[in-house]
Amino acid sequence: MKEVMRKLCSPLLGMFESGEGEYDYRPSHRTILIVLGLLCFVIASVSLTVTMMTGEFAGIIPIMLFLLTGLVCEIVGLLGNDRAVARIWKRS
């Protein structure tokens, strides 16, 4: 299942997994990235709820921003290799 998801997300993962040379990776970087993605999803959900309750659709910009940020963090954190995680933290 993981390989199928990696193929689906290969355009995004390719941006972060490319490169050569040394990189600084620690397992805690992956954990923090996954938690950051979850927090972005929570913020997007709260923003969506408030936007729907108030009827003001100006909140669509932060909803999309946090949703996309959370999605990228989760994809790289769960499916990416060590280089991708290090690169998203600019440690390569």
N, C-alpha and C positions, 0 to 999 in steps of 0.2 A: 504494500500500500504506500509506503514511504517513497519508493522509487517512482510510482505513478504520480504522486504529488510533486516530486522533484522535477519530473518532466513537464508537468503543467506550469510550474513556477520557474522554469529554466531561464526565461528572459530576465526576470528580476534577480535570481540567484547568480546568473552569469555576470552581472555588474559587480557583485561583491566578491565572487569567488575567483575572478581573474587576477592576474598578477603573479609575480615571482619574487623570490627572495625570502628573507626572514620576516617573521611576524610574531607579535607578542600576544599569546592567547592564554587565558586562564578560564577554568570551568565556571568561575563566578561571573565572568562576562556574559556567558550564555544565559545563566539564571537571571541576572539583572535585566537582560534584554527581553526575556519572556515576561518578567514582571512588569517592565515598562510598557510592553504591548498590551497587557491586561489592563493596566491603569488607563491607557489611552482609550481602550474600548469602554471602560466605565465612564470616563469623561464624555465620550461621544454619546453614550446611552443617556446620561443625565442631561446633556445638551439637547438631545432629541426630545426627551420627555418635557423639558421646560419649553422648548420651541412649540411643541404640539399643544401644551396647556395654554400658552399665551397667544398663540396664533400669529406670532411675529416670525416670519420666515427669514429674517436676517441671520438667524442662528445656523443656517445651512452651511456657511463657510467654516465655522469651527467644528461642526459635526463632521464634515468631509475631511478636514485636516486631521483631526484626531482619529477618525476611522481609518484613513489611509496610513497614518503613522503606526497605528496599532497593527494593521495588517502586515506592513513591511517588517515590523519588529518580530511578529509571530512567525512569519514565513522564514526569515533568516535565523531566528532563534531555534525553531523546531526542525527545519529542513536543511539549513545551510551547514557547510563544513566549517572547520575551525578558522580557516582563512577569512571566510565571509563574516564571521562574528568579530574577528579582530579588525577587519576592514571597516565595519560599520562603526566601531569605536575609534577608528583612525589609529590603530596600533600596528599597521603593517608598513 
